[in-house]
Amino acid sequence: MENVLLVSREAGSSYPFMKRMLDLVGAAFMIVCVLSWLLPLMALMIKLDSKGPVFFVQRRIGRNGRPFWCFKLRTMIVNDLADIKPASGDDARITRVGRWLRRTHLDELPQFLNVLGGTMSLVGPRPYMPADCAAFGELVADPFFRNRVKPGITGLAQSKGLHGPINDKQIVSLRYQWDAFYVDHADLRLDMLILRETITLMIVRKANGHFFYPNGLTLVLAAAICIN
């Protein structure tokens, strides 16, 4: 936390351009070097494990409150509650392959397509579906401040290991604090720090009783740091 507090409060005028360039390079690297061969393998596993589409496309809330379609690999059986009821750890809707995809975060790899398209960024507050936003609004005073920036694949809250159900008041409160700090202090140095902390967390740290394993997301975040 001490390192985060050293970040400048004002981002330079070149920050939006540099952030977008980082997003484009990182997303392009991931799509060409990882998704091009890993996605067909994941698709085969999903199709052999359960009936339904490979991708799960869900409406999420983005910058300035604008909804967008967020891409993920399908981890649950096809059901009518997917956009209303978030999955819990022991949810019977989660498939065998889906449980592994969630544990390794490989189900989020298609979100690099969102980054390339400009609806998401490598770094930013995680996007919520409308139902989650409504629940979030009941727990915090001003839930819409998060919409001042693009949602991200990873964020300051996630780099601190804050994962959990939206109805967990303590986690929601801590997410709120870290997201607020990011929105008010976002600059390229803070983005790079979040990427580094995310990589460290994925490889060696324990968050909420579950280990994060090295995966494709680690590769692209590491590449983004090296490129910078």
N, C-alpha and C positions, 0 to 999 in steps of 0.2 A: 504493500500500500504506500509505503514511503516513497518508492520510486515514482508512483503515479502522481503524487502530489508535487513532484518537481516539474511536471509538464507545464509548459506555458499556457496561460489562460487565453491567449489570443492566437488563433491560427493565422498564418500568413495568407496573403491574397492569392497565392499560387496553390493553396491547399486543395480546393475543389478539383482543380485540373490534375494535380499530382495524385490525389486519391482515385480519380477515375482512371488514370493511366495504370495505377497499381491494380485496380480491379480488372481492367481489360487484359493486362499481361498475365495476372494470376489465373483468371478464368480461362483464357486461351490455352495456357500451359496445361491446365487441368483437363480440359476437354480433349486436346490433341494427344497428350502423353499418358493420361490415365483413363478417362472415361471411354476413349476409343476402343480399348481392349477389355477394360474391367466391366463396363456396362453390359455388354452381351453376355458375359458370364453370370452376372447378377440377375439378368433378365431370365436366363435359362433356369437358374435355381428357383426363382419366384414362380415361374410357370409350372415347373415340375412339382412344387410344393402345394400349390392351391390354385383354384380357378379364379380368373379375374385378370385385369390389366396389369402390366408391369409397373406403370407409373400411377401415383396417387396425386392428383392435382387438386389443390385446396385453395379456397379464397382466403387471403390474408390481408391485413391492413398495413399499408406502406406509408411512404413519406407524404406529409400533408393530409393524412387520413384517407388517401386514395386506395381502394382495394386493388389487389393484383392476384394473379394465379401463381401460387408457389408450387414448385415441382419437388416431389419426393419419390422414392421407390416405395411401392406398396408393401406394408408390413402387416396388414390385417386382412381378414376375410372381407369380402364386399358386404357392407352393412349400411343401414339407413341412418346410423347414429354417428358416423365418422366425422361429420361437420358440427356436431352438437356436443358429443361426449368425448372428452380427451381420454386417451388410453392410459390405464394405470399399469403398474409393474406386473400384476398377475392377471391382466385382462385376457379373458378367454378368446377375444377376437384376434389376438396376435398370433400369427402363424409361427411355425418352427423356424423357418428362414427369417421371418420378420423379427423374431426375438434377437437373433444374432445380428441382423442389420442394425437394430436399434442400439444394441450394446456396443457395437463398434462404430456407430454413427455413419455407416456407409449409406444408410437410407437418405442422408442429406446431400449426397454427392450431386444429384441433378440440380441442386440450387445454384451451381456454378453457371447453369444456363440462365438463371434469373440475374446473376451478377453480370454476365455478358450482355444481357438485354437491358440492363440499367434499372431494373426494379429492386435489386438488392445490391449490397456491397459486401466485400470480404469482412469488413468490421462495422458493427453497428448493433443496436438493440435487436434482440430476436423478434421476428414478426409474429404477431398473435392472430388467431382467427377471430372473427367478430364476436363469437360467444365468449371467448377468453377475455376480450377487451371489456365486455360488459361485466364479467366477474372481477376483472382487475380494477374497474372503476368503483366497485363496492368496497375495495380494500385500501385504496390510496386516494389522496385528495385530488390530484390532477393527472390522470392517466394519459392524457393526450400530448404531453410534452415530448414523449418518445417519437412522435410523428414528425418532429422538426428535422430529423435526419433519416436517411435511408436505413431500413432494417439490414442486418448483417448475418452472415453465416456464423460468426462468432462475435461476442461482445465483451465488454468489460466485466459484466456480471458473470458470464460463462467462464471467463478466464480465471475467476475467483472460485470456480467450482459450484456455482449456484444453479442447480438443476432441481426440478421437482414440480409437483402438481401446482396448478394456478391457485388452488384453494388453500395452500400452505401459507398462512399469513406472515410467518417469519421470513420465509424465502422471498415472498413477494415484496416485503418491505425492504429487504437487502437488495433485491434486484432494482427496485425503484431508486435507491440511493446511488448505486453504481451507474445505472442508466442516466440518471440526472447529471452525475459528474461528467459522463462522457458527452452528453449533449452540450453541456456548457463549456467543455474544455477540449473538444475534438480538434486534433491536428495530426500531422503525419507521424510525429514522434510517439504520440499516444497510440496511434494505430499499430505501429511497429512493436511497441511494448506489449500490446494486447495479443498480437500474433505470437510473439515469443513466449508469453505466459501460457497461451493456449497449447502450444507445442509441448511445453514442459509438463503441463497438466495431463495432456493425452498420454505421455510416455511414462511418467514416474509418479504422479500424484494420485491420491485416492479422493474421490468426491462423492459425498452422500452414500458411502458404503459400496461404491462400484468403481472398479478401475477403468480408466480410459486406455484403450490399446492403440498402438501406432496404426494408422490407416492412411488411405489416400488423402484425406484432409490434411494430415500432418505433412505430407509431401508438398502440397501446393503452398501451404503456409510457410514452410521452410524455403521454398523456391522464391516466394514473394519477398522474404527477408533478404535473401542473397541478391536478388535483382536490384533491390533498393540500395 
